Amino acid sequence: MVQSTNSIANFFLSHDEEDPAVSPALHQSLNYKIGSPERFEIISGDMSADLYQRYGNPNNRSLSQLLAKAEGAEEGMIFASGMASISTTMMALLKVGDHVVAQKSHYIGTHKLTKTVLPSFGVESTLVDQTSVEAFERALRPNTKLIMLETPSNPLLKITDLEAVATLARDRKILTFCDNTFSTPFNQRPIEQGVDIVMHSISKYIGGHHDLVCGAILTNHEIMKRIWDYNTINGAIGSPFNSWLALRGLRTLELRIARHNENAQALAEMLEDHPRIEQVFYPGLSSHPQHQLAQKQMDGYGGLLSFTIKGGLQGGRNFIEALKIPELASSLGGITSVAIQPAALFGSRLTDAELKNQGLEPGMVRLATGIEPTESLLSDADQALSKSA
Ligand SMILES: *Cc1c(COP(=O)(O)O)cnc(C)c1O
């Protein structure tokens, strides 16, 4: 079913009618009363959130049900972090001898998992250019079991054609797994495009206040049961308190995403016309090489943008130092704008040639907009640019 963003906003604001509290309660309990011997079978059954906290808990259940509904999934599960949700899912669904296709550009943890950790467990992987559907097709083998996707990617804002890759995979009975952290269900719903499994790092936009670490998996019943079963021994469950905070985040998510989108679009447009800027990467710009694809599969383009400042490493550094509003911090998706200079951040680990190979120009800045007033962000960027030379 195709959701409208209005209906998602409405049910995020709605609340269990049985519960007299206006704000949902926090269930900080390790175990739960079974009540009567007859209920034991139900409560100890598959995907129960009412037995023991490692199997699930009522706050996780509320959060996962809302997210599953928003993404158009049958089931959801909440994990201790975004990485816990990705690694648990891969461990649950893959075995020695399988092959995985992933993108060259992924969140750093996913990159490490697919490039080195899975092969060390006997699962082969091929990393492809996400902008080419043919590259995904060429990488497929008879033992390919899963395709990992992330769009838009970070920090170059490349777009993966979700519907085209999902179709390739479905024809061959390969599962598709998409990291939807940067978009949230308000900007993009991969299951509507044919993807099987969606993941969120709730630590970013859904939590939204730079104060929690949490993750979610949303998928169909059969896949969820395999992941849930594996996690009963893996133990990477999300905590009740972080789920409770994330439930609060959901209630303002629509407002925040609207402002994140607005701020990033306005900043991208202003920067694109600025004489101190070489290039801007943002899927909401008509100059973005995949703007049409982004328009087709997204309802909004998100809060993340990158741009290259003239003057190389020093130019970028001068700009970042002169910024007054964005914090110099890496993790994004909260109310406060954050900026980093990737070449400076990764410069100790990567050579100049490796940086260039990944498209990370020395003067590049990655800025994730918060929910500050748009005009303030624009004038702050403008004054910092004037000091960047
Ligand atoms: C942060 C992030 C992750 C990992 O999430 P954690 O909650 O930090 O474990 C995965 N994917 C993306 C796109 C992220 O930004």
PDBQT file of the ligand as one rigid body, heavy atoms in Angstrom, charges set to zero:
ROOT
HETATM    1  C1  LIG A 401      24.805   6.185  11.812  1.00  0.00    +0.000 C 
HETATM    2  C2  LIG A 401      24.439   5.340  10.669  1.00  0.00    +0.000 A 
HETATM    3  C3  LIG A 401      24.430   3.940  10.769  1.00  0.00    +0.000 A 
HETATM    4  C4  LIG A 401      24.820   3.224  12.043  1.00  0.00    +0.000 C 
HETATM    5  O1  LIG A 401      23.929   3.518  13.061  1.00  0.00    +0.000 OA
HETATM    6  P1  LIG A 401      24.313   3.487  14.627  1.00  0.00    +0.000 P 
HETATM    7  O2  LIG A 401      22.995   3.752  15.261  1.00  0.00    +0.000 OA
HETATM    8  O3  LIG A 401      25.339   4.548  14.857  1.00  0.00    +0.000 OA
HETATM    9  O4  LIG A 401      24.850   2.124  14.906  1.00  0.00    +0.000 OA
HETATM   10  C5  LIG A 401      24.060   3.213   9.667  1.00  0.00    +0.000 A 
HETATM   11  N1  LIG A 401      23.729   3.818   8.508  1.00  0.00    +0.000 NA
HETATM   12  C6  LIG A 401      23.743   5.153   8.375  1.00  0.00    +0.000 A 
HETATM   13  C7  LIG A 401      23.353   5.750   7.067  1.00  0.00    +0.000 C 
HETATM   14  C8  LIG A 401      24.095   5.956   9.433  1.00  0.00    +0.000 A 
HETATM   15  O5  LIG A 401      24.136   7.287   9.289  1.00  0.00    +0.000 OA
ENDROOT
TORSDOF 0
